[in-house]
Every structure is written in C-alpha cells, then in structure tokens.
Amino acid sequence: MKALANYEIWFVTGSQHLYGPKTLEQVAADSKEIAATLDASAAIPVKVVFKPVMVSPDSITELMLAANTTPACVGIVTWCHTFSPSKMWINGLKQLVKPAVQLHTQYNRDIPWADIDMDFMNLNQAAHGDREHGFIWTRLRKDRKVVVGHWKEAKVQEKIGAFARAATAWADWQGARFVRFGDNMREVAVTDGDKVSAQYKLGFAVNYYAVGDLVKRIDAVSEKEIDDLIAQYEAAYVMAADVKKGGAKYASVRDAAKIEAGLSAFLKEVGAKGYTNTFEDLYGMKQLPGIGSQRLMAEGYGFGAEGDWKTAALVRAVKVMGTGLQGGTSFMEDYTYHLDPANTLNLAAHMLEVCPSIAAAKPKLEVHPLGIGGKEDPARLVFDAAAGPATAASLIDMGNRFRLIVDEVDVIKPPHPMPKLPVAQAMWKARPDFETACTAWILAGGAHHSAFSLSVTTEMLEDFATIAGIEFLPIDADTKIRDFKQTLRTNEVYYALNKGWAI
C-alpha cells in the first residue's frame, strides 16, 4: 500500500484585508508555526502543508480548485485566525470536493491578562471568526469535521490524525478496482447490492472476472514461484511435519502456494485493490484460496467471502486507515456464541480467510478438510486474535443510501482451548453488553461479515462516513435500544428528505 506520508492535507487560514499588512504578516507567521507543529506530530500520519492566508473570494476559489486537482492532497484544514467574512468562501467551498476539518483554535492558549488590548483582540478573533466560517459550511450543507481545542494539545492532533487516516482511505477508494471471481453466493441478500450506485457514491468499481481467467493464471505459475512461497511459509509460520516436504499434506501446501501466486499475479495485472470469491464457483481450482487470501489481506488487499464486494472494499479502506498503527485488520464473520449469562461471548471466525495481521502469536500453517465446496483440503493459517479493544464494521446497501454500522468490542483470550477448531478466530465481548449489541446490529441490518480491526477506531470510521456522505450508526458503551430505534426512524426521514432541501 502507498505510505500515508506520501499524502498531504493543506492548512488554510482565513482573514481579510481590513486588518492591514502588519496583522496579516503575523497571521501568516502564526499559521506557518501551527502547520509546522501539526506536520511534526506523530499523531498525524500525512504531511501538513501551509497555504497562503486567504483574504479574497478569488484566492479561496483558486485554492479549493487546486486542492481538488492535486492527487496528493486528501483534504484541507481551515482556521480563521481573525474574522474572515464567510461570503468570501461561498464559491470556493461550493466547488470543493475534498474532505475538510474546521479547526476551532487560537494561536495563544491563555489570555495575556496584564497586557491584553484591542490590537491583541483584533488579531486573535477565532472565537467569532470560526463561528462566521462555520455558518457558511452549515448554510451550504457541506459536511466537515469540527475539532475544538488548542493546536498543541495531543487530543486535537489525534483528532486531526483520525481525519487524515479516513481521508486517505477515501482517496484510496476513488477509482479503485475490486474483482469478483464468481457471483454473490446464491440467494444471499446482505452481501449483494447496487454496484452502479456504489461506484457513483463511493468511487470504486466492482467488476466480474471468470474463475477460468484466474485458473489460467494459476496454471502458469512456475515451480520456482511455488518454492519461493514455500520458503516464505517456513520462515513465517509454525509448520508441523505433515505439511513440510515429505509430509502427507505437503502436496496440498504446494497447491495452495500455486493458487496464491496465481491470484497475486492476477490482481496485480488488473490493478485491483481487493477481491471476492465464493466456494460455489471454484471450477478448475483444486482448493479454495485459504492461505492465499489470508496472506494477500496481510499485504493490504481487501477481501470478502461469498461475493461480498462491499466488505472487500471496506476491509481495504480500514487497512489504509490503520497503516502504521499497532494491531491489524481482517475480514471477519460472526460465527457462534457462548450464551453463559455470566460471561456471554461472540466467537468470530471464517472457514479460512482471516488475516494474520490480527494474530496474537505466530500462526500455524495447517491443512484440514473444509466440509463445504466439494474440493480438496485447503491450507490455512490457524491462530487466535490478539486481545484488546476493537471495531467491527459493516457496510450495507439500504436501497436509497449506504449505511456504515460500527460495533465496539473487547477481544479476549478464549477462556478454554479449542484444539479441534482448525481456523483463525477472534473471541470478544460486545459493548455495552451482548443483548444490546446484537439487538442494535440486527435492527440496523448489519451483515454477518465485517471489517474487523484492532487498530482503527470508531472516530476514524465516523470521519470516513462523514467524508463519504453515508449513514453512520455506532454501537458502543452508550447505546440504548429505545434511543437506537428512534435514531433509525429519524434517519429514514432525513435520508428521504435531505436531497430536497434548498440551498
């Protein structure tokens, strides 16, 4: 994946000619210092680039159009050091398509009690300059993230950093390609959706490729390519004797490596950032891509099982957001429950495809029967997910809009061994509790598949939903079902009416 440091957000300060050249020089100097401090912050993973102080409608429009057409720029941060009349911003903001933060701060943290005078007041007017600026954003019905606090505070920098991660994921989606090998699993509703609407609204394309096209590429894989992958497996994973050279299951591991090499080459050749497949359509393949899908996810590809292209795209976006953070991100599925009232747990897993980036320890490479799909026994990585707070996100198509549901959970070490379960898994406790979380997820129409992350936070995902202009529904420690049901009802009205509002 492209390093986040290759992206940038522009720091844009508003003022006006009224205050004279001396004040404007100070505004520019202060703004440069703030931009440099944000750029140096470890919490902000992209470059923060200072832009000249905006004092006229033409300069604002010119800068917004430049942001739109600069590929490296994933968004802007605006701040009004002084008063900046908001009518100047109408044309520019109307044309801006890049995501934005409205930063409500001021250069000085404290009031200089003994020395404050009107010159100081004229220079440091963010308290009402940003209110004027905020009005025009709201009047234009343009979404943005509002961050409040002094620019040196870690909390402020972290909030801008969360926005930057969401903005890079959004930029990564624009023009992205996701491949479908085979169609959606027969008769399944939630994993399908309107791909034309997704391309229009979300920016990525989902296109079908025949499994035969993939098989042709797999058949072209050389023995050396297979040997090279086997060497990587031996270095990275715990391998029992039966899956090593000379072992009873070694041939299955070689078959899996051949599939991985062919799949990787195919995705690179078509320029895809993720893919889906389904066990209902494996014609010409010896086994379902297990370890191959796991390892490709670890490289940064999005994945969705059974044709779930929305989750494949979402996994990719969440992986981009989490670049460089501790933890990992994976395709995941709610599988089965432990319904002990004193310790209710969710066991999440999948038949094969869980990304090793979330593993608590070195994964084991194993070969076992799959029991579904009617193919040979596939190789897969088996492990427990690392413990800690996590998010599980689902992107669904509601017909008139896309909805992003985010469940906050706490991953735990399983209370007992599961020696006969030959898959990777994550066991968690839901917030605020099992009953509330499951009820809210089901009422919201959440899928059984999710983008699960030990690194990406609810705030990042909310910023992403704001940028994408899609509905956002968090399920967290504060969720109450009565309120959640009312939110669902209210949102139905909002999304039915909001496109008809007059500007």
Secondary structure as the mmCIF struct_conf table of DSSP 4:
data_model
#
loop_
_struct_conf.conf_type_id
_struct_conf.id
_struct_conf.beg_label_comp_id
_struct_conf.beg_label_asym_id
_struct_conf.beg_label_seq_id
_struct_conf.end_label_comp_id
_struct_conf.end_label_asym_id
_struct_conf.end_label_seq_id
HELX_RH_3T_P HELX_RH_3T_P1 LEU A 4 ASN A 6
STRN STRN1 GLU A 8 GLY A 14
HELX_RH_3T_P HELX_RH_3T_P2 HIS A 17 TYR A 19
HELX_RH_AL_P HELX_RH_AL_P1 GLY A 20 ALA A 40
TURN_TY1_P TURN_TY1_P1 ALA A 42 ALA A 43
BEND BEND1 VAL A 46 VAL A 46
STRN STRN2 LYS A 47 PHE A 50
HELX_LH_PP_P HELX_LH_PP_P1 PRO A 52 VAL A 53
STRN STRN3 MET A 54 MET A 54
BEND BEND2 SER A 56 SER A 56
HELX_RH_AL_P HELX_RH_AL_P2 PRO A 57 THR A 69
TURN_TY1_P TURN_TY1_P2 PRO A 71 ALA A 72
STRN STRN4 CYS A 73 CYS A 80
BEND BEND3 HIS A 81 THR A 82
HELX_RH_3T_P HELX_RH_3T_P3 SER A 86 TRP A 89
HELX_RH_AL_P HELX_RH_AL_P3 ILE A 90 GLN A 95
BEND BEND4 LYS A 98 LYS A 98
STRN STRN5 ALA A 100 HIS A 104
BEND BEND5 TYR A 107 TYR A 107
BEND BEND6 ARG A 109 ASP A 110
TURN_TY1_P TURN_TY1_P3 TRP A 113 ASP A 115
HELX_RH_AL_P HELX_RH_AL_P4 MET A 118 LEU A 123
HELX_RH_AL_P HELX_RH_AL_P5 ALA A 126 ARG A 139
TURN_TY1_P TURN_TY1_P4 LEU A 140 ARG A 141
STRN STRN6 LYS A 145 VAL A 148
BEND BEND7 GLY A 149 GLY A 149
TURN_TY1_P TURN_TY1_P5 TRP A 151 LYS A 152
BEND BEND8 GLU A 153 GLU A 153
HELX_RH_AL_P HELX_RH_AL_P6 ALA A 154 TRP A 173
TURN_TY1_P TURN_TY1_P6 GLN A 174 GLY A 175
STRN STRN7 ARG A 177 PHE A 181
BEND BEND9 GLY A 182 GLY A 182
BEND BEND10 ASN A 184 ASN A 184
HELX_LH_PP_P HELX_LH_PP_P2 MET A 185 MET A 185
TURN_TY1_P TURN_TY1_P7 ARG A 186 GLU A 187
TURN_TY1_P TURN_TY1_P8 VAL A 190 THR A 191
HELX_RH_AL_P HELX_RH_AL_P7 LYS A 195 LEU A 202
STRN STRN8 ALA A 205 TYR A 209
HELX_RH_AL_P HELX_RH_AL_P8 VAL A 211 ASP A 219
TURN_TY1_P TURN_TY1_P9 ALA A 220 ALA A 220
HELX_RH_AL_P HELX_RH_AL_P9 GLU A 223 ALA A 236
BEND BEND11 TYR A 237 TYR A 237
STRN STRN9 VAL A 238 MET A 239
HELX_RH_3T_P HELX_RH_3T_P4 ALA A 241 VAL A 243
BEND BEND12 LYS A 244 LYS A 244
TURN_TY1_P TURN_TY1_P10 LYS A 245 GLY A 246
BEND BEND13 GLY A 247 GLY A 247
TURN_TY1_P TURN_TY1_P11 ALA A 248 LYS A 249
HELX_RH_AL_P HELX_RH_AL_P10 TYR A 250 VAL A 270
TURN_TY1_P TURN_TY1_P12 GLY A 271 GLY A 271
BEND BEND14 LYS A 273 LYS A 273
STRN STRN10 GLY A 274 ASN A 277
TURN_TY1_P TURN_TY1_P13 PHE A 279 GLU A 280
TURN_TY1_P TURN_TY1_P14 TYR A 283 GLY A 284
BEND BEND15 LYS A 286 GLN A 287
BEND BEND16 GLY A 290 GLY A 290
HELX_RH_AL_P HELX_RH_AL_P11 ILE A 291 GLU A 299
TURN_TY1_P TURN_TY1_P15 GLY A 300 GLY A 300
STRN STRN11 GLY A 302 ALA A 305
TURN_TY1_P TURN_TY1_P16 GLU A 306 GLY A 307
HELX_RH_AL_P HELX_RH_AL_P12 TRP A 309 MET A 321
TURN_TY1_P TURN_TY1_P17 GLY A 322 GLY A 324
BEND BEND17 LEU A 325 GLY A 327
STRN STRN12 THR A 329 HIS A 338
TURN_TY1_P TURN_TY1_P18 PRO A 341 ALA A 342
BEND BEND18 ASN A 343 ASN A 343
STRN STRN13 LEU A 345 ALA A 349
BEND BEND19 MET A 351 LEU A 352
HELX_RH_3T_P HELX_RH_3T_P5 PRO A 356 ILE A 358
STRN STRN14 ALA A 359 ALA A 359
BEND BEND20 ALA A 360 ALA A 361
HELX_LH_PP_P HELX_LH_PP_P3 LYS A 362 PRO A 363
STRN STRN15 LYS A 364 VAL A 367
BEND BEND21 GLY A 371 GLY A 374
HELX_LH_PP_P HELX_LH_PP_P4 GLU A 376 PRO A 378
STRN STRN16 ALA A 379 VAL A 382
STRN STRN17 ASP A 384 ALA A 385
HELX_LH_PP_P HELX_LH_PP_P5 ALA A 386 ALA A 387
STRN STRN18 GLY A 388 ASP A 397
BEND BEND22 GLY A 399 ARG A 401
STRN STRN19 PHE A 402 ILE A 412
BEND BEND23 PRO A 415 HIS A 416
TURN_TY1_P TURN_TY1_P19 PRO A 419 LYS A 420
BEND BEND24 VAL A 423 VAL A 423
STRN STRN20 GLN A 425 ALA A 430
BEND BEND25 ARG A 431 PRO A 432
HELX_RH_AL_P HELX_RH_AL_P13 PHE A 434 ALA A 444
TURN_TY1_P TURN_TY1_P20 GLY A 445 GLY A 445
BEND BEND26 HIS A 448 HIS A 448
STRN STRN21 HIS A 449 SER A 453
BEND BEND27 LEU A 454 SER A 455
HELX_RH_AL_P HELX_RH_AL_P14 THR A 458 ALA A 468
TURN_TY1_P TURN_TY1_P21 GLY A 469 GLY A 469
STRN STRN22 GLU A 471 ILE A 475
BEND BEND28 ASP A 476 ASP A 476
TURN_TY1_P TURN_TY1_P22 ALA A 477 ASP A 478
HELX_RH_AL_P HELX_RH_AL_P15 ILE A 481 LEU A 497
HELX_RH_3T_P HELX_RH_3T_P6 ASN A 498 GLY A 500
#
